[in-house]
Amino acid sequence: MNKDIDIIKFQNLNKWYGDFHVLKDINLNVKEGERVVICGPSGSGKSTTIRCVNHLEPFQEGQLFVNGLELTEDIKRIKEIRSYTGMVFQHFNLFPHLSILENLTLAPIWVSGTPKNQAIETAMHYLERVKIADQADKYPNQLSGGQQQRVAIARCLCNSPKIMLFDEPTSALDPEMIGEVLDVMVELVEDGITMICVTHEMGFAKQVADRVIFMDAGQIVEENEPKAFFENPESERLKLFLNQICHH
Amino acid sequence: MIYNTIQAKEAPSNTKGAIHWLKENLFSSILNSILTIMAFYLLYMIIPPLINWMIIDATWSGSKEEITKDGARWIFIKEKFHHFVYGFYPEEFYYRPNLALVLTFLYIYIFRKTNNKNIRYFIFFSYPIIIYTLVAGGFGLEHIETHKWGGLLLTIVVATVGIIVSFPIGIILALGRASNMPIIRTLSTIYIEFFRGVPLITILFMSSVVLPLFFPSELEFDKLLRAIIGITLFQAAYIAEVVRGGLQAIPKGQYEAADSLNLPYWKSMGFVILPQALKISIPNIVGSFISLFKDTTLLLIIGLFDLLAMVGLTSTDSNWLGFETEGYVFVALVYWAFCFSMSRYAKTLEVKFNTDNK
């Protein structure tokens, strides 16, 4: 791992939904192993930004480099970039018709061609790590939201990603389950995986992030290391935002 | 202030029991009570006479001349049973379709029990050939021309082939219509809308009358084969729409998760999207199959005698005039038994694939 390499580079990235300008001149470099938290009001383009990285959202202008490769519309290129990114979704998006274990082994077996036994072994290893190995034969809908999200994280890890994208991973959870998911995410930091996390969990940002980015109305408004970000916000918009979320 | 934990108690007894159930469900209001009484009266008017006619006063054996009771004369069914089942299939070869039926159950049994892939492949590919040879002839077995097939045999052959072949075609068409590729999407849409916009009778006429005009006369397709192809293509369009409905019910997140895991299109469809889409579509798919089963009666208009048509035909037998009622009641019961079994089977599949509260 080389901390000086930019594993993700956004260069003047612009995106429109029809006539609506969702992302405006996004410039953002993320170093290998870096943990970046993106926050901001809803509709500010946070999720869209990270969804560009694995091409769940196409963009119209600018460039995006992932691990040194430029993301283009070329299917092979997209697949290659997806092969080292994992994504955790707000609504988990586990496959409800497959057991937990099958959810985890599907991609290793059918995408990377891992032998089944080995895929199961890896899956069980990661299920241990997210402390849910005893549920391996259950189906997603039999698990609580927090457990499902931990399974989703384990599912990503089974493909040994270099980059993990978290799209509001705790927003759909009951309050008492947020902690267990954040704990798992904090542990991931030790693995040195590059993380970009869209979240409103400011405690998590303070504890884990190397950098916090504030987005509003489709652009990056302010970025800083966590301490300064929360204690000395510069822009009025960030001050207002921090004020609002702290009043809850 | 701290409250003590309260133990769960039994529900009050006046919310349980038969009397309570009756009150709640049948006599909850004046209108409901009137409806209940009327419904019971209607059942009382219909059921006892029906049972009298069908069972108590019915003639089950003996010859036509000995009939003394005025109930159903089931001896007609006994007499013509082989016609209802086999049509004009030569009597000395009845054992062949019978054997095919036994083999079918045997094959299904082995297919479900075995874990050996090769045996499954063997069964899957050999089954159609063996069944076809048994029923139609070939490999040393005498050929039985398809215009001699009839009755329940014909109904089952057409319905089974129609169901099995139209299902994969329908799925492909549904995926085609949901595809991002404009040409594939347009072609699938045209196909589906064409076949859905035309009555089945038209398709059958076209397959039996119009289609041969396009082929040189030496290349003559069997009439039954043409009819089956017509029915299959027709059915595929309906299955496609049913499956498309299922596809649309799958949340976008499932596609995104499959994409982010890098599953290629066919694997993402085959392992993630279709199993879920088909699961929700089971009731509608089986509904389509049930209508296909009943639509086979339309074969009559191109001169093929399915189960229903055999009743019409046998009741014109001058020895057995005036026995249509028994014939049609019998046939109705047979159709009902088949359709009801399909419907029950769908129900067990739904329960089997339900992963919500297993």
Interface residues (C-beta under 8 A of the other chain):
Chain A: N54 L56 K79 R82 S83 T85 G86 M87 F89 H91 N93 L94 F95 P96 H97 L98 L106 A107 W110 V111 Y139 P140 N141 Q142 R155 N159
Chain B: P251 G253 Q254 E256 A257 D259 S260 L261 N262 L263 P264 K267 F271 V272 P275 Q276 K279 F353 T355 D356 N357 K358
